[in-house]
C-alpha cells in the first residue's frame, strides 16, 4: 500500500513538474524604425503626414500614420523570406507615391526553445524614388532584438 502511495506521489510530482510554462516572454521583434521629417513647405501645407500610409506587396495589411506632431516614427518588419523588402509610401493628400527598396543580409538565429528562431538583419543598400523624398540617412544598419534599425527620411 505504501508503495502505491509513493508511486502516486512521484507520478503527481512528475506531471506537475512537466507542465512548465513554455510561452515566449521575450521580445523577439526585429524592427526597422523609420523617422519622417518634412522640410518641404508644399507638403506641410497639404498635410502630407496626416494621411501617410505605408504598404508592401509582402504584407497583408497596411501601416497607417495618423497622429500629428510628436510621434513621426513608424516601426516595421523587413521580409524574413527575401533579402529585398519594398515599401511604398503614399498620402491621401499627395498624388504620387514613393518607393523604398531595402536590400539586407538576413541571419536566422535560434533564440530559445520557447521562442524559436528569429531573423536579424543588416542593411546593405537602400534605394528610393524621388517623387517627394529629398534624401535618406541610415543611422543604424543593424536590426536585431536588442537594437532596432534606424532610417531617417527627409521630404
N, C-alpha and C positions, 0 to 999 in steps of 0.2 A: 504494500500500500504506500509506504514512504517513497519507494522507488517511482511510483506513478506520479506522486505529487512533485518530486524533483524534476521529472521529465516534463511535466506540465508547466512548472515554473520556468525551466530553461527554454522551453518552446515559446512560451509567452514573452519572455525577455528577448529572445531572438527575433520574434515577429515585431515587437515594438522598436527594437534597435534597427531593424532593416527598413523601417518606414521613415527614413530620414528625408529631410526637405531637399528635393532635387531641383528646385527652381533657381533660375539665374537671377541674382540680385545685383549683379554688376552692370555698369553702364557699358554696353557693347556697341554703341553707335559710333561710327566714324563719319563725321560730318564736315562738310565744306561750308564755312561761313562766308557769305558774300555781303559786303558792305557797299551801299549805294550812296553816292554823293552827286547831287545835281548842281552844277555850276551854270548851266545854260538858262538864261532868263526866259527864253521862249518855252522851255519845258516846265519851268516853275510856274509860268503864267497859265498853262493848260492843266495844271495839277497832275503832272505825269506820274508822280509817285503814289498818288492817292488810289489809282486804279491799276497799279503794276501787277502783272501776273507772270509767273514763270511756269513753263511746262516743257515736257520732253516726250518724245515718242516712246521712250522706255518706261515711262510712268503710266499708271492707270488713273491718276488724279493730278490736279494742279496745286501749286502753292500760290496762294494769293497774298499780296501785300495790301493791307487795308488801313493800317494805323498811320496817323500823321506824326511827323516830327521826330520824337526821341528815338524810336527803335527803327533804324534803317538797315537792319541786318537780317538776312534770311539764311537759314541753315538747311542744307540739302545733302543727300547722299549721292555719290557717284555710282556708276554702274558696276555691280560686282561681277558681271559676266563679260565685260568688254573693257579694253584699255582706252576706249574713246567714249566720252559722255557728251551729248549735245543738249544744250539748254536754250530754249527760245524765250526771249524777254519781250514782252509786249505790254501795252497800256491801252485801255479803252479810249483814252483821250488822244492817242497818237495813231497815225495811220500806218506807220512802218513797224517792222519787227527787227530786233537784233538777235543774232545767233552767237552763242558762246560754245566753242568746242574745246573740251579739256582732254588732253592726252596724258595718261598717267600710267605708272607702273603699279601693278597690284601684287600684294603679298598675302597669301592665305596663311593664317596663324591659328593654331589650336589654343584657345583661350583657357578653357576648363571643361571638365566633363559635363557640368550643368549648363554652361553657356554655349558649348560647341566651338565652332570656328568663327573667326572674324576676318575681315579684309582690311588691311592697311594699304594706304595709297601714297605715292609720291608723284606730285605734279611735274610732268616733263615740259609740256608745251601748252600754251593757251592761245587759241585763235579766236578772233571775234570780228563781226561785221561792224561797219562804221556808220550805220544809219543815224543813231543817236549817241552811241558810245563814243566818247572822246578818247579815253585811254583806260588801261587796266594795269594794276600793280598787284603782283603776288607777294604777299608779306610772309606767308608761311607755306612752304612746299609740302611739308609732311602732314599726313592725315592719319591719325591713329585714335585709339580710345582715350589716350591721355592728352592728345594735342590735336585740336581741330585745325584744319587748313584755313587760310585766310586770303581772300581775294577782294581787292577794292576796285569798284567800277565807277568811273567818272563820266557823267553825262554832260 
